[in-house]
Amino acid sequence: MKNVEKWLPALVWLRTYNKTDVSADVLASLVVTIMLIPQSLAYAMLAGLPLSMGLYASILPLIAYAVFGSSRTLAVGPVAVVSMMTGTAAASFAIPGSEEYVAVAILLSVISGLFLILLGGLKLGFFANLLSHPVISGFITASAIVIAISQMKHILGISIEGHALMEVIPALFMQITTAHLPTFTLGVTSITVLLFLRFYLATVLIRLGFAKQTASLLSKTGPVIVVILSTLIVSFFALDTIGIGVVGSVPTGFPSLQLPDLSYDQVMLLLPSAALISIVGFVESVSVAQSFAAKQRQSINPNQELIGLGCANIASSLSSGFPVTGGFSRSVVSFDAGAKTPMTGVFSAILILMALTFFTSLFYFLPKAVLSATIIVAVLSLVDLKAIKDVWGYSKHDSVAMIGTIMAVLFYGVEVGITTGVGLSILMFLWHTSHPHIAVVGQVTGTEHFRNVERFNVEVHESILTLRVDENLYFANARVMEDKVAALVAEKPNVTDVILMCTAINMIDASALDSLEAISDRLQSANIKLHLSEVKGPVMDKLKESDLIKHLSGNVYLTQYQAVQSILNNTHPT
Amino acid sequence: MKNVEKWLPALVWLRTYNKTDVSADVLASLVVTIMLIPQSLAYAMLAGLPLSMGLYASILPLIAYAVFGSSRTLAVGPVAVVSMMTGTAAASFAIPGSEEYVAVAILLSVISGLFLILLGGLKLGFFANLLSHPVISGFITASAIVIAISQMKHILGISIEGHALMEVIPALFMQITTAHLPTFTLGVTSITVLLFLRFYLATVLIRLGFAKQTASLLSKTGPVIVVILSTLIVSFFALDTIGIGVVGSVPTGFPSLQLPDLSYDQVMLLLPSAALISIVGFVESVSVAQSFAAKQRQSINPNQELIGLGCANIASSLSSGFPVTGGFSRSVVSFDAGAKTPMTGVFSAILILMALTFFTSLFYFLPKAVLSATIIVAVLSLVDLKAIKDVWGYSKHDSVAMIGTIMAVLFYGVEVGITTGVGLSILMFLWHTSHPHIAVVGQVTGTEHFRNVERFNVEVHESILTLRVDENLYFANARVMEDKVAALVAEKPNVTDVILMCTAINMIDASALDSLEAISDRLQSANIKLHLSEVKGPVMDKLKESDLIKHLSGNVYLTQYQAVQSILNNTHPT
């Protein structure tokens, strides 16, 4: 039973699910659905897909996640960055707007789903950890800028394909004279109103006497107000006839369920893009889920999260949807609206299904420029310039990875951006650990302590050279250590004993082991002994399995003090 | 002057160069040259190039390295693995045997040279450190097997293109019936004699009364004996007329010096292959150089080594040669033969130039099967199965990288092999450090020491949870730590304070910093404080630059004991 519960987290909360929970969840789902409908349409538009697909992606995935996901609060569905990544990936395999383009988006969803489940099943959530925080932050900031700029075409009422800034920006400048003024006016007004609602509505409402939480919740429904108002205005004045782009007819009813045909070749072709979409989606989602879980002293299981999101994506593709993940803003709204369990997702799914069956005609006059305005305002809140400044102040290595990611996203697109980021952060980490702090140490007079000769006034014996390497010894710094020892010994002709003080070493890999053997042999050929001191337990356990200890020209000492004493006594016998 | 010497290491040893040195170096150069001539021809054959190119690659590079290299002993020239890599790379851009093929090999040499100088100039020798020892060892073992098998065609007297085992092995089986019996007999006899000479000649000579060093030196000239004898036999019996392949006419004289034309496109096309060739060559070379330097209490400068090898490669391309690097066997012979300074290389170059000008006709009857036999026997000594066993015993992670490299070289060739190896060893290191040892610790009764609760009988307070993470905190394990803290806190409902004991932490990157802030915030939202204890100096210096300390819900304590005392006193005020 315990095992089944591990794979089906829903069984745990369903056991205590009661009436109070039902009413709380139904109420929350109403609020969430009102937000989700325009968001779904907008993100489908952002992905360059038929708008109905946004709604399809907001039904089954919510139910699948409720059953398999481990977060009690996370609201899944289409989100901005993942939608843009889907559009970018699909555009490199098919012509935007074509049937193949739609098919590729659906395939990306199922392949992402399978990939996430695979990672979860093999407990390889580790791969997501390769995205460092500065890289994610830079990636999201840059993606938000790309999204906002790519949406300008809807605000200007012109048509430009793709998201790559190198193409979009020149095209915007060239076509700016052909902008459609009424569309532009509507778009800019919407942006202004949305910004006002986002930043001031809560304050105004609080002043009007609303409770803080209610005010904050209402202010988050700002986009809905703008969507409804603008739809009414366009409809009333028939503004679509003067050229304002509207959503138009959305097909009614749920699509027939079918798993897309998958060939091995297709999977291999789309896998890299699907994997990037999956990992970015997972990383965004898991940090949101973790924040909420902590508030309730719950914990989420990252591998189960992978499976939950995987199932959500497969469910999305089953119903002709595109890749989904857990979104921050909707999760906040759901939480604030009092959602108790993932059943909120199930209720939202039912509500969206109802909307899709009965109310699609209501979306007919919804202006595309307004959808774009909601996207622009939503993504601009993702731009985090303070993070760039903070990372710069804290770590230059992390800054290189972050700025590299931002530049790569802006100039070469999201996929190059994310891979550049991962590559740079790994390289910077290797670089950092491959240039370890190596101190020559001496004895603090009258104590058994040993400290850096450059910082402290310590005793040093001419015949003994003691080095302390403050880093794991592994392939990227093994040769650095060889060079350093060789250089120091070449400088000091009277040295007869070298001690490596291992207090800060948590691991020694096979390369470093070879290097230690090489150092020992080389020193021995110059009649110098190599000793080790203060080796940590787990490291010593490993060394005992190797040949190093046998071949070591010197000894292994428990403490640095013992090492020095013993060497001095042997060299100058009393 | 000091600065000029740094860039021109020759200035240092030239200052004290005297008559004794001259005679020692001339003698050593004679021995080296006798070995180098057949080796140069053999490795040019291995690379699929005109045999004269082997000699071209053994003149100017030796002089260039003598001037710019930092090792006093290293003998540069064509070596087996690099020659095969050159052949493999050239074959993927041009038809073997064509003029373009030769041109590509020369281009690879100049691009490698420029790449090495660039790395040296920018002090980026670091990149070579990304090749872990197990990966290099596996790469060389697998390459040796590939080389040996690819040379079987010359032993069988059949013709097969390329080195890829997937093609060579089936072709060998299919053509085995068409093998040329006299060639096969000659080849197998040569291999047998070479193996005998390698393993027993020294013993026999010692028994005959030779000094050990002389015996060892003579045994290394075994290939020369076989080459001379077989050439005499083929010439005397005119065996070339019955179909035994011979070297034939080698063009006399030195080629006119010219730098190959380089276009940007060509450089970009060949750069990946040239970079791999360079790095493999550098890594092989630098470890040889370092071993010799240590014997004489000298040290080599890896960045100057890059420049020295870079110049050698550019010099090689200038004279229509192919990529070269420092070789182990010739360096040993040179050292054993009493070489005092890099002038040995200059004398060898002069001797080879003389051979090229006056004695090429002597090589006419040299059988190709014998050259192949020398290659096979030479490379089989590179196969190091014990290393595989040792690494397996020491570290499973390193074994994965090593075996992955071997498999990739055998099945997909050298370039895929080396990149797979680098990728795997980085991934394994990240995997290892991303699964740190995290211990819950408690106080050893009556002391100020804190130990793992699972290994020691220690005191734990119900309200305090102390974790010790034995690893640097960085992006690949930041989320692991978040999960672990969340899971432990969820298990222990009475915890009010979490202490992170930082004794083993040498760095905290920006991701881990974010994670610590997130952990602090999340714990605070559950009314739990996060404290740090025993933070190392340099780590604390960095943390002070960040916002963490300000936002931390708890305090930073110098020692773990202080932390516990202070928390207990606050919680239960006396």
Contacts between the chains, C-beta under 8 A, distances in Angstrom:
chain1	res1	chain2	res2	distance
A	126	B	431	6.4
A	126	B	434	5.8
A	126	B	435	7.8
A	126	B	476	7.4
A	128	B	479	7.5
A	129	B	434	5.7
A	129	B	475	6.5
A	129	B	476	4.7
A	129	B	477	7.0
A	129	B	478	7.3
A	129	B	479	5.2
A	129	B	480	6.9
A	130	B	430	6.8
A	130	B	475	7.2
A	130	B	476	6.2
A	131	B	475	7.4
A	132	B	474	7.7
A	132	B	475	3.4
A	132	B	509	7.2
A	132	B	510	7.2
A	132	B	511	4.4
A	133	B	475	6.6
A	133	B	478	7.2
A	133	B	510	6.1
A	133	B	511	3.9
A	133	B	514	4.4
A	133	B	515	7.5
A	134	B	510	5.0
A	134	B	511	6.8
A	135	B	475	7.9
A	286	B	479	7.6
A	287	B	518	7.8
A	290	B	482	6.4
A	290	B	483	7.9
A	290	B	486	6.8
A	290	B	518	7.6
A	290	B	522	7.5
A	291	B	518	7.3
A	291	B	522	6.6
A	293	B	486	6.8
A	294	B	486	6.1
A	294	B	521	7.9
A	294	B	522	3.1
A	294	B	523	7.3
A	294	B	525	6.1
A	294	B	526	6.5
A	295	B	522	7.2
A	295	B	525	4.7
A	295	B	526	7.1
A	296	B	526	8.0
A	297	B	489	6.9
A	297	B	490	5.8
A	297	B	493	7.5
A	297	B	526	4.9
A	298	B	490	6.2
A	299	B	483	7.1
A	299	B	486	4.0
A	299	B	487	4.8
A	299	B	489	7.7
A	299	B	490	4.4
A	300	B	486	7.6
A	302	B	479	7.3
A	302	B	483	6.1
A	390	B	510	7.9
A	390	B	546	7.5
A	390	B	547	7.0
A	391	B	510	5.0
A	393	B	545	6.0
A	393	B	546	7.5
A	394	B	510	5.4
A	394	B	513	6.3
A	394	B	542	6.8
A	394	B	545	5.9
A	394	B	546	5.0
A	395	B	509	6.1
A	395	B	510	5.0
A	395	B	542	7.4
A	397	B	509	7.3
A	398	B	509	5.8
A	398	B	510	3.8
A	398	B	511	7.4
A	425	B	475	6.1
A	426	B	426	6.3
A	426	B	430	6.9
A	429	B	430	7.9
A	429	B	474	5.9
A	429	B	475	7.3
A	429	B	476	7.8
A	429	B	509	7.2
A	430	B	130	6.8
A	430	B	426	6.9
A	430	B	429	8.0
A	431	B	126	6.5
A	432	B	507	6.6
A	432	B	509	7.9
A	433	B	472	7.3
A	433	B	507	7.6
A	434	B	126	5.9
A	434	B	129	5.8
A	435	B	126	7.9
A	436	B	506	7.8
A	437	B	506	7.8
A	437	B	538	6.8
A	470	B	506	5.2
A	470	B	536	8.0
A	470	B	538	7.7
A	471	B	472	8.0
A	471	B	506	5.6
A	472	B	433	7.2
A	472	B	471	8.0
A	472	B	472	7.5
A	472	B	506	7.9
A	474	B	132	7.7
A	474	B	429	5.8
A	475	B	129	6.5
A	475	B	130	7.2
A	475	B	131	7.4
A	475	B	132	3.4
A	475	B	133	6.6
A	475	B	135	7.9
A	475	B	425	6.1
A	475	B	429	7.2
A	476	B	126	7.5
A	476	B	129	4.8
A	476	B	130	6.3
A	476	B	429	7.8
A	477	B	129	7.0
A	478	B	129	7.3
A	478	B	133	7.2
A	479	B	128	7.5
A	479	B	129	5.2
A	479	B	286	7.6
A	479	B	302	7.4
A	480	B	129	6.9
A	482	B	290	6.4
A	483	B	290	7.9
A	483	B	299	7.1
A	483	B	302	6.1
A	486	B	290	6.8
A	486	B	293	6.8
A	486	B	294	6.1
A	486	B	299	4.0
A	486	B	300	7.6
A	487	B	299	4.9
A	489	B	297	6.9
A	489	B	299	7.7
A	490	B	297	5.9
A	490	B	298	6.3
A	490	B	299	4.4
A	493	B	297	7.6
A	504	B	504	7.6
A	504	B	506	5.7
A	506	B	436	7.8
A	506	B	437	7.8
A	506	B	470	5.3
A	506	B	471	5.6
A	506	B	472	7.9
A	506	B	504	5.7
A	507	B	432	6.6
A	507	B	433	7.5
A	509	B	132	7.2
A	509	B	395	6.0
A	509	B	397	7.3
A	509	B	398	5.8
A	509	B	429	7.1
A	509	B	432	7.8
A	510	B	132	7.2
A	510	B	133	6.1
A	510	B	134	5.0
A	510	B	390	7.9
A	510	B	391	4.9
A	510	B	394	5.4
A	510	B	395	4.9
A	510	B	398	3.8
A	511	B	132	4.4
A	511	B	133	3.9
A	511	B	134	6.8
A	511	B	398	7.4
A	513	B	394	6.3
A	514	B	133	4.4
A	515	B	133	7.5
A	518	B	287	7.8
A	518	B	290	7.6
A	518	B	291	7.3
A	521	B	294	7.9
A	522	B	290	7.4
A	522	B	291	6.7
A	522	B	294	3.1
A	522	B	295	7.2
A	523	B	294	7.3
A	525	B	294	6.1
A	525	B	295	4.8
A	526	B	294	6.5
A	526	B	295	7.1
A	526	B	297	4.9
A	536	B	470	8.0
A	538	B	437	6.8
A	538	B	470	7.7
A	542	B	394	6.8
A	542	B	395	7.5
A	545	B	393	6.0
A	545	B	394	6.0
A	546	B	390	7.5
A	546	B	393	7.5
A	546	B	394	5.0
A	547	B	390	7.1
